């Protein structure tokens, strides 16, 4: 019988990582039982190490899950099976939203992983495609980050991509005015960027540039430019991408606007009214 990704990765961790005794014992059980591992079994192991509750072991449990994520990301892709495995581990070890960033010993490492992964998404074509946008959402879920925490890390990667030649209009998140001003100050000496910078600052002044100020959420507009609509219409062939209907077509955010989705060409698709209502606020 073929091992699951959960069992395989934990088998690898046992032989390749320097785990302390409690983590090694947990990893061994999970490598043998996979998703059949119970919380009672974990607690029994912890008792052998003079730990009474999972809360007493939380920092080590976070490290174990982080080890799993690192191995899963060796191919720079988190599969659906691996995501389910991470969800299981978080439930099994009682890991809650925000725990990774509360642990100071791990928060910087988590930030580096996310920025590196988004940097890699931009590396091939200086853009984030639909599949990569979903991977970004997966990264946010894996580490239990709030929208504000994730958008801050994502913006760092977005600005890295702009430094390397990405088009501002293709960036798949919102850059705050503070972040933009910092970037502009660092690059205003570059004569090749003078024209682009002038255009961006004019757009910002006229509130047509897709960014939001730290305390002005109303500047995040749902408005989709005509240029983006034309590109999406031509790309999708003037039909619903779900059912091929050409009746009552609407422009839909793939990553919903309510979840931070941008008004960019790569985040907009054509859906008929029926398919759009069925999708609601789901991603995809």
N, C-alpha and C positions, 0 to 999 in steps of 0.2 A: 504493500500500500504506500502510495507516494505521500511524503511528508508535506504538511501545510507550510506556508511561508513563516508562520509563527514558530513552529517546531524547528524548521530548518535554520532560521536566524538564531534562535537560542542555542541550538547545537553548535553553531559557529562561535557564538559568544563564549561558550564554555571553554573552548579550546584556544581562542585567540585573544580574549580580553583578560586583563588582570582584575578580576572581580573579588571583592572581599567575601568572607565566608558566608554571610547571610545571603548576599546576592548570588553567589555561586550555587547555593542550595536551591534558591528560588528558580534560577535559570535552569538547573538540572530537571526539576519537576516539570516546568513549563515545556522544556524540550521533549519530554516523554509524553505528556498528556495534552499539550496544546490547549484548545479552548475548553477542554474537559476539566482543567485545573479549577479548583474551588477556592473561595476565600478562606474557608476553614482550614484547608491544607496550607495556605500561606501563613495563617496565624499560628499553626502548629510549628512551622519552621521557625518563625520569629521567636516563639517561646523558647526554643532550643538555644537561641542567642540572647536570652534575657530581655526580650522586647515584648511588651504586652499587647500593643495595638499597632495597626497599620500607620496611624498618625506618628508614632514613635519612629517609624521607618520611612517616613515620607521622602526625606531628602535622598535616601538611597534608592527608593522606588523610582523617583524622577530620573536618577542617573541611569537606572536599568532601562527605562523606556527610551531615554535619549540614546543609549547605546544601540537599541533596536532601530531607531530612526536613522542613525548614521549608517548602519549596514544597509538598510532599505534604500538609502539615497546614493549608494555607490554607483548605481546606474543613472543617477540624477532624475529618477522618476519614482513616485509613490503609486503603486498599483492599488486597485480597489480592494484586493485581498489584504494587502499590507495596511491599508487604512482601517479595515474592519478589525485587524489584529491589534492595532494601536488603540482603537476604541475599547476592545475587550480588556487590554492591559490596564487602561485607565480606570475602568469599572472594577476590575479585579483588585487593583492596588489602591483604590479609593483616592484617585487623583482628580481634583476638581479644576474648573475653569480658573485660570490665573495663577495656578500653583507654580508653573515653570518660571514666570517672571517675578514671583515673590521670592524665589530661591536665588539669592545674589550670586552664589557660586555657579549657577547655570544660566542665568538670564543673558549674560554677555555671549555665552556660547550659542544659545538659541538665536539671538539676534544675528550673529555671524552666519549661522546656517541659512537663515531666511534670506539675508541679503545676498549671500553667495548663490543660492538657488535662483533668485530672480535675476541676478547678473547673468547666469548661464542661459536663462530664457531669452534674454536680449541678445546674447552673444552671436547667434547665427544670422539674424536679419534686423537687429535693432528694433524689434517689435514684439509684442505679446499677442500670440494668436489665441483662439478660443480655448483650445485644450490647455495651453499654458495658463490662461486666466483661471481655469478651473483648478489647476495645480496650486495656484496662489491661495485659492479658497481652502484647499485641502491643508496647506501649511498653516493657515490661520487656525483651522479646527484642531489639527494635531497638537499644537502647543497651547490651545485654549486662550488665544489672545483676544482682547477686545478690539473693536473696529479701530479705535484711536491708536492703540498700540501697534496694530498691524500696518495701518496706513503710514505711520511714522517710519517704520522699517522699509516699507515698500517705496516710499518717497525717496529714501536714501539710495535705493537701487535704481529708481527712475532717473535721478540726477546723475548717477554714475553712467547710465546709458546715454543721457544727453551729452555728457562730456565726451563720449565715444562716437557721437554723430547721430544719435537717434533724433527723430523728428518730434518736436514738442506735441504736435497734434496727434501722434500715435501713442503717447504715454497712457498707460492703462490705469491711472489713478489721478487724484487731485493733488497738486502741489500747492502748499500754503504760500502766502505772500512772503512770510519770513524766510522760508526755505529758498524761494526764488530770489529774493534780495541777496541772500548769502551767496548763492550761485553766481548771480550777476556781478557782485563785487569781486569775486575770484576770477571772473572771465572777462571783465570789461576792458582789460588791457589787450585783448585779442582782436585785432582789426578785422579779421574774417567774420567775427560774430556781430560787428557793429550794426549791420542792417537788420539781422534777425532780432537782436536785442531791442532795437528801436521799435520794430513791429510788435513785439510781445508787450513792451511797456505801453504802447498806444492801446493795444487790445485790453490790457489790464485796466487802464484808465477808463475805457469805455465799458468795462465789465462784460466783455465778450470772450475773454480767455477762460478756459475751463479750470479754474482753481477756486479754492475757498479759503477765506481768511479764518484765522483761529477762532474767532467769535462771531462770524457772520455766515452761518449756515445757509441763509437765504440766497447767498451769492452762488450756491450750487444750483444751477438751473437744469430743468429737464429738457430744455430746448435742444433739438438736434438740428444742426446746420443743414442747409439745402445741399451743400457739397457732399456731406456725409450721406444724406438720403439718396442722392444720385448714385454714389459709389455702391451703396448697399443694394439699391434696386438693380443695378447692372450685374453685380456679383451674384445675387440670388435669382436672377432671371425673371423678375417681376411676378414671382409666385411664392406661396407659403413654403418655407423650408421643411415643414412637417408633413403637409398633405398635398402639396402642389396646386392648391386652389389659388385662383386669381381674383376671388371675390372678397370684398371688405378687408383689404390688406392693411396692416398696421406695422409701424416700426417699433420693435421690441428690444429692450435691454437684455442681453444674454445673462450678464451678471446684473441682477436687478438694481435699479437706481437706489432703492431703499437700503441695499447692502453695500453701497459705495461704487456701483458700476458707472463707468464713464460713458460720455456721449460720443465715443470714437467709432470709427468705421468697423473696427474689429470687435466691438461690443454691441453692435446693433444688427438685428436680423429682421427679415420679413416674416410675419405670421398673419394668418387670417384671423378674423375676430374670434372665431370659435376656438382655435388652437391657443390663442393668446389668453383667453379667459380660463382655459383648462390649465395652462401653465401657472397663472397667477404670479406669485412672488418667488416661484422656484427658480433655480439656476439652470440655464441650458436653453 
